[in-house]
């Protein structure tokens, strides 16, 4: 039986997660004279919507889903907030999902062994 996600793929995902900036990550809506509405993913929670530079440290930002002026980062469907929420959530969710896949596979393997089924 071929599994949809091979163990090698899980290992690659796990390595990418381990190499990334530690979490948790948070969505931040920032603002300044240069970037205008900046939707970003940060390692620290924001103090409030529209926080302006220099009241935020650029080294805390992991990614941006909107840099409005100039239009450096944008997406046609205007899902800036949703994309940032997804990226921030994925930092913790992806490693947990890898663990869950392995846990479920181990349970299935134990069940198959208990029933005398060979793989």
DRENMI-906585 format. One record per atom (N, C-alpha, C): residue in one letter; atom name; x, y, z; residue number from 1. Coordinates in nm, 4 decimals, m for minus. Each point is the difference from the previous one (the first is absolute). Layout:
N
<code a&site CA&x X&y Y&z Z&pos NUM>
...
//
This chain:
119
<code x&site N&x 0.0850&y m0.1187&z 0.0000&pos 1>
<code x&site CA&x m0.0850&y 0.1187&z 0.0000&pos 1>
<code x&site C&x 0.0887&y 0.1239&z 0.0000&pos 1>
<code x&site N&x m0.0156&y 0.0840&z m0.1021&pos 2>
<code x&site CA&x 0.0795&y 0.1220&z m0.0094&pos 2>
<code x&site C&x m0.0699&y 0.1121&z 0.0758&pos 2>
<code x&site N&x 0.0754&y 0.0663&z 0.0863&pos 3>
<code x&site CA&x m0.0564&y 0.1091&z 0.0791&pos 3>
<code x&site C&x 0.0052&y 0.1295&z m0.0802&pos 3>
<code x&site N&x m0.1005&y 0.0864&z 0.0142&pos 4>
<code x&site CA&x m0.0018&y 0.1262&z m0.0739&pos 4>
<code x&site C&x 0.1220&y 0.0879&z 0.0289&pos 4>
<code x&site N&x 0.0483&y m0.0001&z 0.1233&pos 5>
<code x&site CA&x 0.1176&y 0.0788&z 0.0364&pos 5>
<code x&site C&x 0.1059&y m0.0972&z 0.0504&pos 5>
<code x&site N&x 0.1104&y m0.0042&z m0.0720&pos 6>
<code x&site CA&x 0.1081&y m0.0906&z 0.0398&pos 6>
<code x&site C&x 0.0706&y 0.0524&z 0.1250&pos 6>
<code x&site N&x 0.0634&y m0.0882&z 0.0734&pos 7>
<code x&site CA&x 0.0756&y 0.0378&z 0.1192&pos 7>
<code x&site C&x 0.1095&y 0.1000&z m0.0349&pos 7>
<code x&site N&x 0.0605&y m0.0141&z m0.1165&pos 8>
<code x&site CA&x 0.1040&y 0.0945&z m0.0427&pos 8>
<code x&site C&x m0.0571&y 0.1412&z m0.0135&pos 8>
<code x&site N&x m0.1233&y 0.0091&z m0.0485&pos 9>
<code x&site CA&x m0.0652&y 0.1306&z m0.0110&pos 9>
<code x&site C&x m0.0285&y 0.0582&z 0.1382&pos 9>
<code x&site N&x m0.0449&y m0.0846&z 0.0919&pos 10>
<code x&site CA&x m0.0220&y 0.0466&z 0.1369&pos 10>
<code x&site C&x 0.1299&y 0.0495&z 0.0607&pos 10>
<code x&site N&x 0.1095&y m0.0703&z m0.0268&pos 11>
<code x&site CA&x 0.1307&y 0.0411&z 0.0516&pos 11>
<code x&site C&x 0.0405&y 0.1357&z m0.0575&pos 11>
<code x&site N&x m0.0227&y 0.0203&z m0.1298&pos 12>
<code x&site CA&x 0.0313&y 0.1290&z m0.0622&pos 12>
<code x&site C&x m0.0823&y 0.1125&z 0.0629&pos 12>
<code x&site N&x m0.1277&y m0.0255&z 0.0208&pos 13>
<code x&site CA&x m0.0870&y 0.1001&z 0.0630&pos 13>
<code x&site C&x 0.0498&y 0.0309&z 0.1399&pos 13>
<code x&site N&x 0.0335&y m0.1036&z 0.0744&pos 14>
<code x&site CA&x 0.0490&y 0.0162&z 0.1365&pos 14>
<code x&site C&x 0.1300&y 0.0815&z 0.0023&pos 14>
<code x&site N&x 0.0894&y m0.0259&z m0.0943&pos 15>
<code x&site CA&x 0.1263&y 0.0741&z m0.0069&pos 15>
<code x&site C&x m0.0235&y 0.1468&z m0.0327&pos 15>
<code x&site N&x m0.0919&y 0.0277&z m0.0922&pos 16>
<code x&site CA&x m0.0335&y 0.1391&z m0.0313&pos 16>
<code x&site C&x m0.0558&y 0.0722&z 0.1225&pos 16>
<code x&site N&x m0.0868&y m0.0674&z 0.0726&pos 17>
<code x&site CA&x m0.0580&y 0.0588&z 0.1211&pos 17>
<code x&site C&x 0.1083&y 0.0284&z 0.1041&pos 17>
<code x&site N&x 0.0911&y m0.0941&z 0.0167&pos 18>
<code x&site CA&x 0.1067&y 0.0164&z 0.0994&pos 18>
<code x&site C&x 0.0950&y 0.1136&z m0.0369&pos 18>
<code x&site N&x 0.0200&y 0.0206&z m0.1294&pos 19>
<code x&site CA&x 0.0937&y 0.1036&z m0.0455&pos 19>
<code x&site C&x m0.0617&y 0.1403&z 0.0042&pos 19>
<code x&site N&x m0.1327&y 0.0078&z 0.0010&pos 20>
<code x&site CA&x m0.0680&y 0.1301&z m0.0026&pos 20>
<code x&site C&x 0.0115&y 0.0704&z 0.1349&pos 20>
<code x&site N&x m0.0230&y 0.1293&z m0.0016&pos 21>
<code x&site CA&x m0.0025&y 0.0797&z 0.1218&pos 21>
<code x&site C&x m0.0999&y m0.0615&z 0.0977&pos 21>
<code x&site N&x 0.0393&y m0.0149&z 0.1259&pos 22>
<code x&site CA&x m0.0914&y m0.0597&z 0.0985&pos 22>
<code x&site C&x m0.1297&y 0.0793&z 0.0138&pos 22>
<code x&site N&x m0.1054&y m0.0697&z 0.0376&pos 23>
<code x&site CA&x m0.1307&y 0.0618&z 0.0205&pos 23>
<code x&site C&x m0.0238&y 0.0264&z 0.1460&pos 23>
<code x&site N&x m0.1160&y 0.0448&z 0.0367&pos 24>
<code x&site CA&x m0.1132&y 0.0198&z m0.0890&pos 24>
<code x&site C&x 0.0169&y 0.1256&z m0.0851&pos 24>
<code x&site N&x m0.0749&y 0.0034&z m0.1095&pos 25>
<code x&site CA&x m0.0032&y 0.1160&z m0.0865&pos 25>
<code x&site C&x m0.1366&y 0.0672&z 0.0134&pos 25>
<code x&site N&x m0.0018&y 0.1298&z m0.0253&pos 26>
<code x&site CA&x m0.1210&y 0.0809&z 0.0186&pos 26>
<code x&site C&x m0.0216&y 0.0890&z m0.1220&pos 26>
<code x&site N&x m0.1249&y 0.0305&z m0.0280&pos 27>
<code x&site CA&x m0.0330&y 0.0954&z m0.1060&pos 27>
<code x&site C&x 0.0108&y 0.1401&z 0.0574&pos 27>
<code x&site N&x 0.0650&y 0.0869&z m0.0759&pos 28>
<code x&site CA&x 0.0126&y 0.1399&z 0.0420&pos 28>
<code x&site C&x m0.0411&y 0.0909&z m0.1149&pos 28>
<code x&site N&x m0.0753&y 0.1020&z 0.0315&pos 29>
<code x&site CA&x m0.0334&y 0.1030&z m0.0978&pos 29>
<code x&site C&x 0.0782&y 0.1236&z 0.0389&pos 29>
<code x&site N&x 0.0936&y 0.0348&z m0.0849&pos 30>
<code x&site CA&x 0.0917&y 0.1102&z 0.0298&pos 30>
<code x&site C&x m0.0222&y 0.1123&z m0.1001&pos 30>
<code x&site N&x 0.0617&y 0.1143&z 0.0287&pos 31>
<code x&site CA&x m0.0196&y 0.1154&z m0.0848&pos 31>
<code x&site C&x 0.1197&y 0.0920&z 0.0171&pos 31>
<code x&site N&x 0.0429&y 0.0585&z m0.1069&pos 32>
<code x&site CA&x 0.0980&y 0.1082&z 0.0086&pos 32>
<code x&site C&x m0.0064&y 0.0810&z m0.1283&pos 32>
<code x&site N&x 0.0769&y 0.1047&z m0.0074&pos 33>
<code x&site CA&x m0.0070&y 0.0890&z m0.1148&pos 33>
<code x&site C&x 0.0450&y m0.0674&z m0.1289&pos 33>
<code x&site N&x 0.0841&y m0.1013&z 0.0106&pos 34>
<code x&site CA&x 0.0487&y m0.0676&z m0.1198&pos 34>
<code x&site C&x m0.0877&y m0.1171&z m0.0401&pos 34>
<code x&site N&x m0.0315&y m0.0878&z 0.0938&pos 35>
<code x&site CA&x m0.0694&y m0.1239&z m0.0346&pos 35>
<code x&site C&x m0.1508&y 0.0155&z m0.0052&pos 35>
<code x&site N&x m0.0527&y 0.1011&z 0.0592&pos 36>
<code x&site CA&x m0.1449&y 0.0136&z 0.0165&pos 36>
<code x&site C&x m0.0543&y m0.1243&z 0.0684&pos 36>
<code x&site N&x m0.1087&y m0.0536&z m0.0459&pos 37>
<code x&site CA&x m0.0597&y m0.1171&z 0.0648&pos 37>
<code x&site C&x 0.0882&y m0.1223&z m0.0229&pos 37>
<code x&site N&x 0.0670&y m0.0419&z 0.1054&pos 38>
<code x&site CA&x 0.0899&y m0.1145&z m0.0059&pos 38>
<code x&site C&x m0.0611&y m0.1115&z 0.0828&pos 38>
<code x&site N&x m0.0369&y m0.1113&z m0.0653&pos 39>
<code x&site CA&x m0.0507&y m0.1173&z 0.0702&pos 39>
<code x&site C&x 0.1156&y m0.0981&z 0.0051&pos 39>
<code x&site N&x 0.0376&y m0.0380&z 0.1217&pos 40>
<code x&site CA&x 0.1201&y m0.0803&z 0.0172&pos 40>
<code x&site C&x m0.0227&y m0.1133&z 0.0987&pos 40>
<code x&site N&x 0.0935&y m0.0941&z m0.0012&pos 41>
<code x&site CA&x 0.0057&y m0.1083&z 0.0969&pos 41>
<code x&site C&x 0.1229&y 0.0272&z 0.0842&pos 41>
<code x&site N&x m0.0171&y m0.0062&z 0.1314&pos 42>
<code x&site CA&x 0.1031&y 0.0423&z 0.0929&pos 42>
<code x&site C&x 0.0202&y m0.1035&z 0.1099&pos 42>
<code x&site N&x 0.1176&y 0.0037&z 0.0597&pos 43>
<code x&site CA&x 0.0283&y m0.0887&z 0.1127&pos 43>
<code x&site C&x m0.0532&y 0.0544&z 0.1312&pos 43>
<code x&site N&x m0.0486&y 0.1229&z m0.0017&pos 44>
<code x&site CA&x m0.0589&y 0.0603&z 0.1206&pos 44>
<code x&site C&x m0.1383&y 0.0548&z m0.0350&pos 44>
<code x&site N&x m0.0929&y m0.0052&z 0.0947&pos 45>
<code x&site CA&x m0.1322&y 0.0576&z m0.0285&pos 45>
<code x&site C&x 0.0088&y 0.1516&z m0.0126&pos 45>
<code x&site N&x m0.0923&y 0.0566&z m0.0729&pos 46>
<code x&site CA&x m0.0019&y 0.1444&z m0.0191&pos 46>
<code x&site C&x m0.0628&y 0.0726&z 0.1169&pos 46>
<code x&site N&x 0.0338&y 0.1271&z 0.0096&pos 47>
<code x&site CA&x m0.0567&y 0.0839&z 0.1048&pos 47>
<code x&site C&x m0.1350&y 0.0561&z m0.0421&pos 47>
<code x&site N&x m0.0309&y m0.0119&z m0.1271&pos 48>
<code x&site CA&x m0.1272&y 0.0505&z m0.0499&pos 48>
<code x&site C&x 0.0067&y 0.0201&z m0.1497&pos 48>
<code x&site N&x m0.1158&y 0.0134&z m0.0616&pos 49>
<code x&site CA&x m0.0060&y 0.0178&z m0.1445&pos 49>
<code x&site C&x 0.0655&y 0.1311&z m0.0397&pos 49>
<code x&site N&x 0.0727&y m0.0043&z m0.1081&pos 50>
<code x&site CA&x 0.0606&y 0.1213&z m0.0530&pos 50>
<code x&site C&x 0.1199&y 0.0500&z 0.0774&pos 50>
<code x&site N&x 0.0633&y m0.0848&z 0.0763&pos 51>
<code x&site CA&x 0.1193&y 0.0410&z 0.0744&pos 51>
<code x&site C&x 0.1027&y 0.0553&z m0.0984&pos 51>
<code x&site N&x 0.0599&y 0.1115&z 0.0330&pos 52>
<code x&site CA&x 0.0893&y 0.0689&z m0.0923&pos 52>
<code x&site C&x 0.1454&y m0.0175&z 0.0386&pos 52>
<code x&site N&x 0.0845&y m0.0076&z m0.1027&pos 53>
<code x&site CA&x 0.1434&y m0.0018&z 0.0213&pos 53>
<code x&site C&x 0.0403&y 0.1363&z 0.0542&pos 53>
<code x&site N&x 0.0870&y 0.0139&z 0.0953&pos 54>
<code x&site CA&x 0.0940&y m0.0989&z 0.0540&pos 54>
<code x&site C&x m0.0521&y m0.0754&z 0.1223&pos 54>
<code x&site N&x m0.1305&y m0.0044&z 0.0207&pos 55>
<code x&site CA&x m0.0558&y m0.0701&z 0.1157&pos 55>
<code x&site C&x m0.0101&y m0.1509&z m0.0202&pos 55>
<code x&site N&x 0.0501&y m0.0496&z m0.1118&pos 56>
<code x&site CA&x 0.0124&y m0.1448&z m0.0186&pos 56>
<code x&site C&x 0.1393&y m0.0289&z m0.0553&pos 56>
<code x&site N&x 0.0504&y m0.1151&z 0.0334&pos 57>
<code x&site CA&x 0.1344&y m0.0395&z m0.0419&pos 57>
<code x&site C&x m0.0113&y m0.0874&z m0.1245&pos 57>
<code x&site N&x 0.0579&y 0.0441&z m0.1082&pos 58>
<code x&site CA&x m0.0074&y m0.0753&z m0.1257&pos 58>
<code x&site C&x 0.0589&y m0.1405&z 0.0124&pos 58>
<code x&site N&x 0.0876&y m0.0226&z 0.0975&pos 59>
<code x&site CA&x 0.0613&y m0.1327&z 0.0171&pos 59>
<code x&site C&x m0.0981&y m0.1014&z 0.0577&pos 59>
<code x&site N&x m0.1163&y 0.0453&z 0.0463&pos 60>
<code x&site CA&x m0.1040&y m0.0899&z 0.0498&pos 60>
<code x&site C&x m0.0902&y m0.0523&z m0.1121&pos 60>
<code x&site N&x 0.0120&y 0.0585&z m0.1190&pos 61>
<code x&site CA&x m0.0889&y m0.0365&z m0.1101&pos 61>
<code x&site C&x 0.0559&y m0.1185&z m0.0777&pos 61>
<code x&site N&x m0.0845&y m0.0988&z m0.0210&pos 62>
<code x&site CA&x 0.0382&y m0.1226&z m0.0706&pos 62>
<code x&site C&x m0.0426&y 0.0071&z m0.1463&pos 62>
<code x&site N&x m0.1161&y 0.0563&z m0.0257&pos 63>
<code x&site CA&x m0.0543&y 0.0054&z m0.1357&pos 63>
<code x&site C&x m0.0990&y 0.1147&z m0.0092&pos 63>
<code x&site N&x m0.0292&y 0.0390&z m0.1222&pos 64>
<code x&site CA&x m0.1012&y 0.1030&z m0.0233&pos 64>
<code x&site C&x m0.0945&y m0.0480&z m0.1090&pos 64>
<code x&site N&x m0.1273&y 0.0290&z 0.0155&pos 65>
<code x&site CA&x m0.0970&y m0.0342&z m0.1033&pos 65>
<code x&site C&x m0.0533&y 0.1246&z m0.0698&pos 65>
<code x&site N&x 0.0369&y 0.1168&z 0.0522&pos 66>
<code x&site CA&x m0.0351&y 0.1248&z m0.0666&pos 66>
<code x&site C&x 0.1011&y 0.1071&z 0.0390&pos 66>
<code x&site N&x 0.0647&y 0.0579&z m0.0987&pos 67>
<code x&site CA&x 0.0778&y 0.1230&z 0.0159&pos 67>
<code x&site C&x m0.0576&y 0.0917&z m0.1075&pos 67>
<code x&site N&x m0.0803&y 0.0950&z 0.0452&pos 68>
<code x&site CA&x m0.0859&y 0.0733&z m0.0918&pos 68>
<code x&site C&x 0.0690&y 0.1121&z m0.0766&pos 68>
<code x&site N&x 0.1007&y 0.0610&z 0.0588&pos 69>
<code x&site CA&x 0.0629&y 0.1125&z m0.0701&pos 69>
<code x&site C&x 0.1498&y m0.0023&z 0.0194&pos 69>
<code x&site N&x 0.0772&y m0.0166&z m0.1040&pos 70>
<code x&site CA&x m0.0466&y m0.0424&z m0.1315&pos 70>
<code x&site C&x m0.0492&y m0.1430&z 0.0053&pos 70>
<code x&site N&x m0.0758&y m0.0402&z m0.0985&pos 71>
<code x&site CA&x m0.0638&y m0.1316&z m0.0023&pos 71>
<code x&site C&x 0.1057&y m0.1093&z m0.0193&pos 71>
<code x&site N&x 0.0737&y m0.0270&z 0.1067&pos 72>
<code x&site CA&x 0.1010&y m0.1061&z m0.0043&pos 72>
<code x&site C&x m0.0612&y m0.1370&z 0.0229&pos 72>
<code x&site N&x m0.0960&y m0.0089&z 0.0894&pos 73>
<code x&site CA&x m0.0626&y m0.1276&z 0.0333&pos 73>
<code x&site C&x m0.1508&y 0.0212&z m0.0079&pos 73>
<code x&site N&x m0.0647&y m0.0838&z m0.0782&pos 74>
<code x&site CA&x m0.1444&y 0.0131&z m0.0185&pos 74>
<code x&site C&x m0.0503&y m0.1318&z m0.0572&pos 74>
<code x&site N&x m0.1286&y m0.0195&z 0.0030&pos 75>
<code x&site CA&x m0.0613&y m0.1170&z m0.0624&pos 75>
<code x&site C&x m0.1313&y 0.0454&z m0.0617&pos 75>
<code x&site N&x m0.0297&y m0.0506&z m0.1188&pos 76>
<code x&site CA&x m0.1151&y 0.0464&z m0.0754&pos 76>
<code x&site C&x m0.1338&y m0.0209&z 0.0671&pos 76>
<code x&site N&x m0.0132&y m0.1045&z 0.0813&pos 77>
<code x&site CA&x m0.1305&y m0.0263&z 0.0615&pos 77>
<code x&site C&x m0.0212&y 0.0768&z 0.1306&pos 77>
<code x&site N&x 0.0966&y 0.0799&z 0.0389&pos 78>
<code x&site CA&x m0.0075&y 0.0869&z 0.1181&pos 78>
<code x&site C&x m0.0178&y m0.0771&z 0.1306&pos 78>
<code x&site N&x 0.0504&y m0.1221&z 0.0057&pos 79>
<code x&site CA&x m0.0080&y m0.0815&z 0.1223&pos 79>
<code x&site C&x 0.1244&y 0.0195&z 0.0868&pos 79>
<code x&site N&x 0.0421&y 0.1218&z 0.0192&pos 80>
<code x&site CA&x 0.1220&y 0.0295&z 0.0755&pos 80>
<code x&site C&x m0.0102&y m0.0486&z 0.1437&pos 80>
<code x&site N&x m0.1081&y 0.0343&z 0.0668&pos 81>
<code x&site CA&x m0.0184&y m0.0402&z 0.1399&pos 81>
<code x&site C&x m0.0122&y m0.1517&z 0.0121&pos 81>
<code x&site N&x m0.0773&y m0.0590&z m0.0892&pos 82>
<code x&site CA&x m0.0211&y m0.1441&z 0.0027&pos 82>
<code x&site C&x 0.1307&y m0.0752&z m0.0266&pos 82>
<code x&site N&x 0.0787&y 0.0471&z m0.0955&pos 83>
<code x&site CA&x 0.1277&y m0.0641&z m0.0304&pos 83>
<code x&site C&x 0.0969&y 0.0117&z 0.1169&pos 83>
<code x&site N&x 0.0027&y 0.1161&z 0.0624&pos 84>
<code x&site CA&x 0.0871&y 0.0182&z 0.1170&pos 84>
<code x&site C&x m0.0436&y m0.0921&z 0.1137&pos 84>
<code x&site N&x m0.1305&y m0.0129&z 0.0210&pos 85>
<code x&site CA&x m0.0512&y m0.0896&z 0.1047&pos 85>
<code x&site C&x 0.0383&y m0.1443&z m0.0298&pos 85>
<code x&site N&x m0.0067&y m0.0393&z m0.1276&pos 86>
<code x&site CA&x 0.0381&y m0.1356&z m0.0377&pos 86>
<code x&site C&x 0.1483&y m0.0256&z 0.0256&pos 86>
<code x&site N&x 0.0854&y 0.0910&z m0.0415&pos 87>
<code x&site CA&x 0.1443&y m0.0158&z 0.0206&pos 87>
<code x&site C&x 0.0321&y m0.0083&z 0.1487&pos 87>
<code x&site N&x m0.0592&y 0.0885&z 0.0790&pos 88>
<code x&site CA&x 0.0254&y m0.0003&z 0.1442&pos 88>
<code x&site C&x m0.0474&y m0.1309&z 0.0632&pos 88>
<code x&site N&x m0.1173&y m0.0470&z m0.0383&pos 89>
<code x&site CA&x m0.0537&y m0.1240&z 0.0539&pos 89>
<code x&site C&x 0.0843&y m0.1194&z m0.0408&pos 89>
<code x&site N&x 0.0493&y 0.0005&z m0.1235&pos 90>
<code x&site CA&x 0.0757&y m0.1138&z m0.0524&pos 90>
<code x&site C&x 0.1281&y m0.0251&z 0.0786&pos 90>
<code x&site N&x 0.0584&y 0.1040&z 0.0593&pos 91>
<code x&site CA&x 0.1251&y m0.0173&z 0.0749&pos 91>
<code x&site C&x m0.0148&y m0.1029&z 0.1109&pos 91>
<code x&site N&x m0.1122&y 0.0005&z 0.0686&pos 92>
<code x&site CA&x m0.0245&y m0.0979&z 0.1060&pos 92>
<code x&site C&x m0.0759&y m0.1224&z m0.0504&pos 92>
<code x&site N&x m0.0879&y 0.0188&z m0.0968&pos 93>
<code x&site CA&x m0.0862&y m0.1092&z m0.0450&pos 93>
<code x&site C&x 0.0751&y m0.1050&z m0.0815&pos 93>
<code x&site N&x 0.0909&y 0.0404&z m0.0861&pos 94>
<code x&site CA&x 0.0673&y m0.0970&z m0.0869&pos 94>
<code x&site C&x 0.0821&y m0.1011&z 0.0808&pos 94>
<code x&site N&x 0.0829&y 0.0422&z 0.0950&pos 95>
<code x&site CA&x 0.0707&y m0.1016&z 0.0802&pos 95>
<code x&site C&x m0.0968&y m0.0927&z 0.0752&pos 95>
<code x&site N&x m0.1105&y 0.0544&z 0.0500&pos 96>
<code x&site CA&x m0.0990&y m0.0829&z 0.0700&pos 96>
<code x&site C&x m0.0652&y m0.0999&z m0.0940&pos 96>
<code x&site N&x m0.0265&y 0.0413&z m0.1225&pos 97>
<code x&site CA&x m0.0607&y m0.0906&z m0.0977&pos 97>
<code x&site C&x 0.0962&y m0.1123&z m0.0386&pos 97>
<code x&site N&x 0.1283&y 0.0309&z m0.0134&pos 98>
<code x&site CA&x 0.0993&y m0.1040&z m0.0284&pos 98>
<code x&site C&x 0.0014&y m0.1021&z 0.1136&pos 98>
<code x&site N&x m0.0001&y 0.0480&z 0.1234&pos 99>
<code x&site CA&x m0.0040&y m0.0904&z 0.1154&pos 99>
<code x&site C&x m0.1269&y m0.0853&z m0.0005&pos 99>
<code x&site N&x m0.1128&y 0.0616&z m0.0346&pos 100>
<code x&site CA&x m0.1267&y m0.0732&z m0.0010&pos 100>
<code x&site C&x m0.0008&y m0.1071&z m0.1087&pos 100>
<code x&site N&x 0.0533&y 0.0292&z m0.1168&pos 101>
<code x&site CA&x 0.0079&y m0.1004&z m0.1065&pos 101>
<code x&site C&x 0.0833&y m0.1183&z 0.0483&pos 101>
<code x&site N&x 0.1126&y 0.0277&z 0.0612&pos 102>
<code x&site CA&x 0.0847&y m0.1085&z 0.0497&pos 102>
<code x&site C&x m0.0690&y m0.0787&z 0.1112&pos 102>
<code x&site N&x m0.0711&y 0.0699&z 0.0884&pos 103>
<code x&site CA&x m0.0709&y m0.0679&z 0.1088&pos 103>
<code x&site C&x m0.1070&y m0.0934&z m0.0553&pos 103>
<code x&site N&x m0.0764&y 0.0501&z m0.0956&pos 104>
<code x&site CA&x m0.1059&y m0.0814&z m0.0593&pos 104>
<code x&site C&x 0.0571&y m0.1184&z m0.0781&pos 104>
<code x&site N&x 0.1096&y 0.0213&z m0.0681&pos 105>
<code x&site CA&x 0.0646&y m0.1104&z m0.0712&pos 105>
<code x&site C&x 0.0488&y m0.1068&z 0.0973&pos 105>
<code x&site N&x 0.0534&y 0.0429&z 0.1123&pos 106>
<code x&site CA&x 0.0458&y m0.0964&z 0.1011&pos 106>
<code x&site C&x m0.1176&y m0.0799&z 0.0544&pos 106>
<code x&site N&x m0.1125&y 0.0668&z 0.0245&pos 107>
<code x&site CA&x m0.1199&y m0.0713&z 0.0474&pos 107>
<code x&site C&x m0.0484&y m0.1019&z m0.1033&pos 107>
<code x&site N&x 0.0001&y 0.0410&z m0.1257&pos 108>
<code x&site CA&x m0.0418&y m0.0921&z m0.1053&pos 108>
<code x&site C&x 0.0961&y m0.1187&z m0.0108&pos 108>
<code x&site N&x 0.1274&y 0.0272&z 0.0120&pos 109>
<code x&site CA&x 0.0992&y m0.1078&z m0.0070&pos 109>
<code x&site C&x m0.0185&y m0.0963&z 0.1170&pos 109>
<code x&site N&x m0.0226&y 0.0538&z 0.1204&pos 110>
<code x&site CA&x m0.0232&y m0.0856&z 0.1172&pos 110>
<code x&site C&x m0.1261&y m0.0839&z m0.0181&pos 110>
<code x&site N&x m0.1054&y 0.0616&z m0.0556&pos 111>
<code x&site CA&x m0.1254&y m0.0714&z m0.0220&pos 111>
<code x&site C&x 0.0208&y m0.1123&z m0.1013&pos 111>
<code x&site N&x 0.0723&y 0.0308&z m0.1085&pos 112>
<code x&site CA&x 0.0251&y m0.1009&z m0.1026&pos 112>
<code x&site C&x 0.0831&y m0.1146&z 0.0552&pos 112>
<code x&site N&x 0.0985&y 0.0322&z 0.0835&pos 113>
<code x&site CA&x 0.0827&y m0.1059&z 0.0608&pos 113>
<code x&site C&x m0.0832&y m0.0874&z 0.0939&pos 113>
<code x&site N&x m0.0906&y 0.0627&z 0.0730&pos 114>
<code x&site CA&x m0.0856&y m0.0726&z 0.0928&pos 114>
<code x&site C&x m0.0973&y m0.0919&z m0.0711&pos 114>
<code x&site N&x m0.0358&y 0.0366&z m0.1225&pos 115>
<code x&site CA&x m0.0922&y m0.0819&z m0.0776&pos 115>
<code x&site C&x 0.0735&y m0.0981&z m0.0922&pos 115>
<code x&site N&x 0.1343&y 0.0042&z 0.0047&pos 116>
<code x&site CA&x 0.0791&y m0.0897&z m0.0825&pos 116>
<code x&site C&x 0.0018&y 0.0383&z m0.1469&pos 116>
<code x&site N&x m0.0262&y 0.1282&z m0.0305&pos 117>
<code x&site CA&x 0.0020&y 0.0468&z m0.1385&pos 117>
<code x&site C&x 0.1414&y 0.0427&z m0.0325&pos 117>
<code x&site N&x 0.0497&y m0.0406&z m0.1151&pos 118>
<code x&site CA&x 0.1341&y 0.0431&z m0.0406&pos 118>
<code x&site C&x m0.0123&y 0.1111&z m0.1030&pos 118>
<code x&site N&x 0.0938&y 0.0935&z 0.0063&pos 119>
<code x&site CA&x m0.0047&y 0.1143&z m0.0921&pos 119>
<code x&site C&x 0.0621&y m0.0306&z m0.1323&pos 119>
//
